[in-house]
Amino acid sequence: MSQDPLVIFTPSGKRGRVPRGTRVLDAARRLGVDLDSVCGGRGICSKCQVTPGSGQFLKHGLHVAQDALSPWNAVEARYDELRGLAPGRRLGCQAVIESDVVIDVPPESQVHRQVVRKEAAQRDIRMDPATRLHFVEVPEPDMHEPSGDLERLAAALAAQWQIGPLDVPLPVLARIQPALRAGKWRVTVAVHRDHGEGPARLVDIWPGLHEDGIYGLAVDLGSTTIAAHLCDLDDGRVLASAGIMNPQIRFGEDLMSRVSYAMMNPDGDAEMTQAVRRAIDTLAAQIAVDAEVDPRAIVETVFVCNPVMHHLLLGIDPVELGQAPFALATSGALSLAASELDLSAINPAARSYILPCIAGHVGADAAAVALSEDPFAQEALSLIVDVGTNAEILLGDRNGVLACSSPTGPAFEGAQISSGQRAAAGAIEALRIDRETGMPRFRVIGCPLWSDEAGFEEAVGAGGITGICGSGIIEAVAEMRMGGLLDASGLIGSAAQTGCDRLVPDGRTHSYVVHDGRPDGGPLITVTQGDIRAIQLAKSALYAGARLLMDERGVDRVDRVVLAGAFGAHISPLHAMVLGMIPDVPLDKVTSAGNAAGTGARIALLDREARGRIERDVRRIHKVETAIEPRFQEHFIAANAIPHATAQFPELSREVTLPQVNFNAGGGDGGGGGRRRRRRG
């Protein structure tokens, strides 16, 4: 008898087998996937829209056939005719699963929307934007000295502002004559001048004095999320910030899965390029509405991204990044017309600047972090870690900077965790375990109260507690280690060994019950042995990358650790060190830089000189390749222990004493290094 079809939902990563003929909406409910529906599955509300994938998904070991879902039915056809369905979309209440399939649940179809936590940090930035406004008085045409309106405008710019020569796109040229006459020969022009050589570019023209301002977008294009900051190009203020999930998640959660998708599927790279460009355009339109600005006034964009995202944004097949020597098509900075990236929601003549990549898998996002944190200016030896699906790590000071990329995978973001989810309202983001009783208390996104505080249930609201996100799972694992529920090898103890009845049998292993919402129709949220292993693999890759750079530098200690990235901003330094994610340093020397890549993008947007500086600095950064360095594997294996098999953590020992427990097979009640039974919580 053939197996039931396997269905994998992204971005949650939840999967399971369901009987052939199961509706997508029913499969989602059965697997605890966050898929909205308010019409009872009648095809009226459209809340349950999904995007099925097709082709080869090597990471999942699946080939998804074009007919993995049932054909369109009359209900979907009627809905599309009346209200329209985006290309590739299906209604989850109508589409039926026929064979193995990967299904993406877009943000607008999720009950608990993803919280893209990439806020703009406060920062003093030198203002010298590449695009500026200039008020110009242009001589009227004269039959005795005939010349074109453009030529007289260019001459006026040269005389009044010392700007020239001038390059003018055709759509802007068409607006010059109406603007000059409407403004009675006085106009305001937006002129873009790169930091290097080359002509100035006329981006737009308005009659008279244009006082509404012009704006730029600083975009951090990540593997999981896309975040943008809309900045005033006059004073640098951030008028609005917004973010969305990267729709490429449906092709693979990590970078190499997307490279594999491009390798295995004809036009797979073009498919991913189209998806991400469409998402960026949607984000640009959304942020203009949020800030109440005219999209035409958005005249410039700056992008930072890792090398795979860089290539897919540019429409370049990333296949060479999937194999040694990991050659980039180009590592230099790029200045392009935004229209070349299919950005239609902003000014049609807007310009786009993409920061340089460093080398291999260390990309423009790492360059942006270097621009933001400026390790070359530091006296202290600084380890800067941009934590994400793929971690970029910088180590250096004024004597030199090293860089590497480490494949941490999506576990830190809640993916591949049994009760895991992306950061969204209702997700557990912080957790503490009582050392005596083993009882947990936690805080969820969207609620300031802890679970043991009065009014918590009312404050959480009808959405309830839905799962555990990346920062929450890190704290849970570290708290279990500090509470003696988890040994140094990462093995969860039993209730008999620990005296904690929150530990329950789970097959041949045990799980820790964080929250049981089943009596009220909610989920059972646990930390399983598989979750521990996933976190161990992710944190070991991160630590091994940092340790490899320290070896290259010839040091055993660093002076300070900077956690960058939206995720890094929400990590507790103590829990990160207990877990062994980062090398041992005094806890007050572990700081957060917030979204440093986004800050670097803003700096490059607002200061032309900074672009030249980072283009010079990336040539001074020495890249270490983790994929071919044998010591990386040695460090990775040693880092599997919590916090580490061999490295001493004296600074951590001053903060906390980790229980010496051992739950290997052979331990009985309280045996095997386990402690005496405690009071039940």
Disulfide bonds with the S-S distance in Angstrom:
none
